[in-house]
Amino acid sequence: MTDAYKEKKRLEVLETAEKVFIRKGYQHTTMTDIVQASGWSRGAVYTYYPNTETMFQAILAEKDKGFESYMEHMLSTNTSVWQVLTAYIDQSSEQLHTASSSFGTVVYEYLLMHWRDEEKMNFFKDRVLWATAYFKGLIEQGIRKKEFKQDLNSEAIGNIYFLHQDGMYLQAMVGAVPWEKMKEQEELFKEMLSGILLPAVKS
C-alpha cells in the first residue's frame, strides 16, 4: 500500500465524516455512523482516526490547507493584493447561501459544547491567530508593494477583516439578515476597506 493510496483513503474517510457531521451534528455523530457511511470495516477507519474529535480537527486542518492554496493561487493570478482581498470577500459571499447546511454549523456547535474546555479552546485560539496573522501578512504585502497607505496598523486591519468574514458567515448561518441586505453589507465593507487601505487618488 503506497503512501499516495493511504492519503487518498484518509481524505475519503474525512469526506465521509464531514457529510455525517453536517447531517447529524457534532454531538450526535459516532464512529459507528462514520464507519457505516464509509462502507469500510471498523478497523480500516480506525487505522486513520481513533475518534470523532480527531476527525473533526483533521477536517479543519484540511480546510485550512485549502484556504491557503486558494489564496496563494489568487495571489499568483491577480496583479494586486487589493484584488485578492475583494475577490475573497466576493467568493465567500457566494458561499453564504449554503452556510446553514455547511460544516460551519458543526464548528459552532463544537465551540458551544466545549467553550469551558481550555485545551479545546486553545485549539481554536491558535486557528484564529493563524488566520488573522495571514490577513495581517496580506495587508503588509500591500504596504510593501505601495498599493496601500504606508502608516497602517496591519494587525488591527487583519483582525477586522477576519471578524467581518466570520460575522457574515454567522449571520447567514442563523438567517438573521436577508440575503439582499447581506450583499449591501459586503459592498459597504469593501467601500470602508478601500477608504482605510487605498491612498487617495490625486486629482
Disulfide bonds with the S-S distance in Angstrom:
none
